[in-house]
């Protein structure tokens, strides 16, 4: 791709994203909603239909040959997750760990079961693996979108925000494990170059153990890194080398997570931020520096890319009915599954609803799952439209609903340390 084309497209994305972001904020909505709408407006979903352009619209920004902006978008979501980790306190994670895991389980099991049943109702082939894969698509939560919305609303470090973030991270890990199981049943599997070498036969239990080994590795290395950064902070307080080294750690954790352990790179980036957050003063300094770069360039490109990738090509009538049912079930099962468990954990009705709504956003992970299913021969490519529609509706619906649910201030908006979680006793 020509470098001049890339620079022009970059300018168009940043300008349109910022203008619509400002417009959304004037109406009282998070600007991330404007970023996504900007992507829809300049992408193939609008221009492709108007002018019958099949090559990606007037701006074929995310075509296979355009790896520049795809890379920028990837860095964007990594930065979003890294800064989320920096802003999260380990103490908060410990306090919400049991509750977050229970909520994540509710947000995986209910969508998985209902999605499988939906597959049997709509798919012409009543094949168990294909139907189970429909449920698997529903399990994923877009952590990046949810984090940015909560941050803009000023709720990321509240009790509810921390629970949503923790549950969404666990939710993605569980979703990857479910995907590994489904692909293994179909003769494939989630892999990395290293995993392929140690597990050539594709045994699913080895894949799961290897993915879990990443967290042991991340914690072990994280303890050493935490001590190292404390020494650097003491010797060179608030110098540029600290944020630069922090970004190096972020990228290396993301790389190791995906390429060695088969875990999503965004999970690795979040854990990197969590590790560095143990040095509170240093973490705040790094967060301010990284956020500037993220908000100026990378984050808008990532969120716009979600809108740009949306296309309605191949959306026939039978697929459309299936898509509408799929979207409705995917959204309601997250609200009921996550919100219901939150209610059992003695959250208020409003906070339970906030948690359920905070978990409905779908994005990059859902798109990755459908791509794996298509490439693995589990499902036909025409069903990509249902996931695209889910990403579109959930990405637009989440900020709107969360904004409405947080419209009135109450005590549940207080930071986590001012209000303790109530965890039911295990009998």
N, C-alpha and C positions, 0 to 999 in steps of 0.2 A: 504493500500500500504506500502511496505517495505521502511524504512527510507533511506536505502543505495541506493535503486533505485532512490529515489527522489534526493539525493545528486549527483548521477551520471548524471541524466537528467539535473539538474541545471548547472552542470559544462559544459555539452555539449551545452546547450543553450547559456550560457554566452560566451563561447569560439567561437562558430560559429558566434554568433551575432557580437561580437567585430571584428573578422577577416573580415567578410563581410562588416561591418560598415566602417572599415579602407579602404577597397578596394573601396567602393563607394565614399568615400571622395577623394581618389586619382584620381578618374575619374571626380571629381567635382560635385558629387551628395550628397544629405543629407544622413547621415549614417542610418537614420530610414529606408530608402529603403533597406539597407543591412540587417537590423534586420528582416524585413518581408520576404526577400528572404531566409534568414537563416532558418526561421520557415518552409518555403515551402520545403526546401531541406531535413530537418530532420524529417518532418512530413509524414503523410500517403499518401499525394497526389503524392509523388514520389516513396517512398519505397513500398507503398501498391500496386502500379501498377506493379512495377518491379518483386516483389516477391509474388504477389497475397496474401498479408497479409491483412486480414479484421478486425483485432483487433486494428487498429490504427497505423500500420506501425511498423518498428523496435523499435521506441521509442513511445509507446502509452501514450504520455505525458499528453494529456488532455482528458483522458478517465474519466468516471463518478467516478471511484474510486480514481482518482488522484486529490484530493482537495487541496493539498499543492501548486502546481504550479498555479492552477486556482486562489487561494487566492493571490499568489504573483503577478499574472497578474492584478488582480483587484486593488491591492495596487498601481501597476505601473501606471495605467490610472488615478487613483485618485491623485497621486503625480504630474503627468503631468498637470492635470487641476488645481491643487492647486498652483503650481508654476506659471502657466499662469495667475491666478488671482492676485498673488503677484506682478507680473510684469506689470499689467494693472493699469492705473491711472483712478480714478473715473471721473476726469475732461475729459479724453479722451472718456469715455463711454457717458457722457452727451453730448459731442460735436457730437458724431456719432450715438446717440440713435435713432433719427427719421429715418435717412438714413439706419441704420442697420436693423431696424424693417421692413422698406419697402423692403429691399433686401431679408430679411428672408421670407417675404410673397411671393415674386416672386419665391423664391426657394422652396416653399411648394405648391403653387397653380398650377403652370405650370406642375411640375412633377406629381402631384396628378391627374390632368385632363388628361394628356397624358398617364399616367400609366393605368388609368381606361379604356381609349380607346384601349390601347394595350391589356388589358385583354379581352375585347370583341372580339378582332381580333384573339387571339391565344387560349384562354381557351375553352375547349370543352363544358363546362357548361357556358352559357351566363347569369350567375347570377350576379346581380348588386353588392351584397356584396362582392363576390369573386373578381370581377373586380376592385371594389373600393379599396380592400385590396392590390392589385398589385400596385396601385398608392400610397397607404400609405407607402409601403416599400421604394418607391423612395424618400420620403420626408426627410428622415434622413440624417444628415451630421456627419461624424466622426470628432468630435472636437479634440480628442486626437491626431490623425494623423496630422491634419492640423496645430495644435499648434506647434508640434515638428518640422515640416518642416519649418514653418515660423521662429521659434527660431534659427534653424541651419543656415538659410539664413540671419539671422540678421534683419529680417523684422517684427518681432512680434510687436514692438512698433512704427511702422510707421503708417501713416494714413490708408493705405490699410490693413495692418495687423490687426489694431484695429477694423476696419469695418468688416473684415472677421471673426474675433474671436467673436465679439458681435453678428453678424448675425447668426453664427453657433450655439451659445448658444440659441438664440431666436428660431432658426430653430428647434432645438431638442425639445424645450418646445411645439412649435406648432405641431411638429410631434407626440408627446405623446398625445396631445389633440385630434388630428385627429384619432389616434389609439384608444383612449378611445371611440370616437364616433362610429367608425366602429365596435368595439367589442360590444358596447352597442346595436347597431342595430342587431347584431347577437346573442344577449342574454348573452354576457359576459361583461368584462370591466377591465380597469386598476385598481388595488386595492392595498391597504396596510392593515395590520391588523386593524389599527385604522379606516380607511375608510370603511372597511367591517362592523365595529360595528355601525358607524353612518349612513351608507348608505346600509342597508341590501338588499334593492330592486334593487340596481345597477343603480339608476337614473344618467344619464350621466351629467346633469347640476350640480348635487351635486359633482361629481368627478372633474369636471373642476374648480368649485369654491374652492374646497379643495386644488387642486394643486396650484392655484393662491394664496391661503392663505399662502402657504409656503414662497413666496417672501415677503409678509408682515411680517411674523414671522422672516425671515432671516434678514431683514432690521432692525426691532425693536431690536432683540437680538444683531445684529451687531453694533448698536450704543453704546450699553452698553459695548460690548467687546472691541470696539475701545478705549473707555475711560479707561477701565481697563488696557489694554496693554500699553497705554501711561504712566500710573502711574508705571507699572512694569518696563518699559524702563527707566524712570527717576531714579528709585531707584536701579535697577540692569542692567545697560546698557551693552549690548553685552555679556550676560551670557548664559549658555547652557539652562537654564530653559525657556528662551524665545522661541527658536525653538521647544523645547519639548511641551510646552503649545500650541504653534501654530499648531503642528501636531495633538494634542488632539482636538482642535477646528475643524480642517479639517475633521478628522474622524467622529466627532459627527455631523457635518453639513451633511456629506454624509449619515450617518446612518438615521438621522431624515428625510432628504429629501426622501429617498426611502421607509423606513419602516413605516413612519407615514403619509407622504403627498403623496406618490405614484409618486414622481418626481425622475428622474435618479440620482443616487449617484454622478455621475461626475458633474452634475449641482450644487449640494450642495457643492462639493469640490471647484469648481471654485468660488462660491460666498463667501466661507470661505476665500479664498485667496484675493478676492476683498475687503472684510471687513478689513482684516489685512493690506492691502496695504495703508490704510489711514495714518498709521504711517510709513512714507517713510523710515526713517533710519532703523527702526526695521525690516521692510519688506525686505529690501536689505540684511540684515544680515541673516534673516530666509531663504530667497531664496537661498543664497549661500550654507547654510548647508543642506537644503532639496534636492537641485539639486545634491549634491554629492551622496547621497544615491540613488536618482532616477536614475542617469546615470550609477552608478556602478552595480546595481542589478535589480531594479524593472521595469524601463522603457524598457530595452532590452527584458525582459521576456514578457511584455505586447505586444510589437510590434511583437515579434517572435510568440506569441500565435495566432495572426491573420493568419500568414502563416501556422502554425501547424494545425489549425482547418479546413483548406481548404481541401476538398476531392471531387474527381470527380466521386465517386460512384453514380450510378443511373442516370448518364447524358446520357439519350437515345437521339436518333436523333431528335424527336419532341420537347423534352425539350431543346435540344441544340439550335435549331433555335429560339425558344422562348427566351432562355437565351441571345443569341447574340443580338436580337432586344431589349430585356429588358435593357441590359447594354448600348447599343447605345443611347436609349431614355433617360435613367436615367442620363447619362453624359451630353448629349446635352441640356436637359431641365434645368439642374442646371446652365450650362454656359449661356444659353439664358435668363433664368428667373432671375438669380442674376445679371449677367453682364448687361442685358438690363435695369433693374431698376437702376443699378449704373450709366449707361450712362444717363438716365433720370435725375439723381441727379447731373449731370454735371461733372462726372469723365471723365478723358481722355479715349480714346479708349483702350490704353494699360492697364491702371488701371482697367477699367471695365472688361477686359478679365482676368486680374489677380484675381479679386474678384470672377468672375464666375468659374475659374479653382480652386481657393482655396476652393470652396464649393462642389466640386464633390466627395471628398473622402467619402467612406462609410466604416463602421466598426462595432463596438460593438452594436450600436443602431439598425442598420438594421438587424443584427442577432437576437437581442432581439425581434424585431417586427415579423419576420418570425416565430420565436419560439412560440410567443403568438398566431399567426394565426394557426399554426399547432396544438398546444395543445387545441385551442378553436374550432377546427373542421372547420375553414373557408376554409383552403386550404390543399391540399395533401402534404405529406412530400417530395415527389419527387421534388417539386419546391424549396426545400432548395438549390439545386445546382445553381439556377439562382442568388440567393443572394450571395452565396459563390463566384461565378464568378464575380459578381459586386464588391464585397469587394476586390478580388484579382486584377482586372483590375484597379479600381479606386485608390487603395492604391499604386500601382506601377506607375500609370500615373500621379497622382498629383505632387509628388516631381520632376519628370522629366520635366513636363510642367512648373511648377513654377520656376525651375532652369533656363530653357530656357528664360522665360519671364523676369527674373531678371538678365539676362546675362549682359546687358548694363546698366551702372549707369546713373540715371537722377535725376531730382529734386523730383520726386515722391518717391524716396527712403529715403527722409529725415524724421526724427522723426516727430510725429504728431504735437508737439507744435510749430514746425517751419513753419507749413503750415496749414491753417484753411480749414475746409470743406465748400463747398458751398451747402447750402440746399435750394431747390426751395421754393419760397413763397407760402403759402397756401392762395388761393383766395376765 
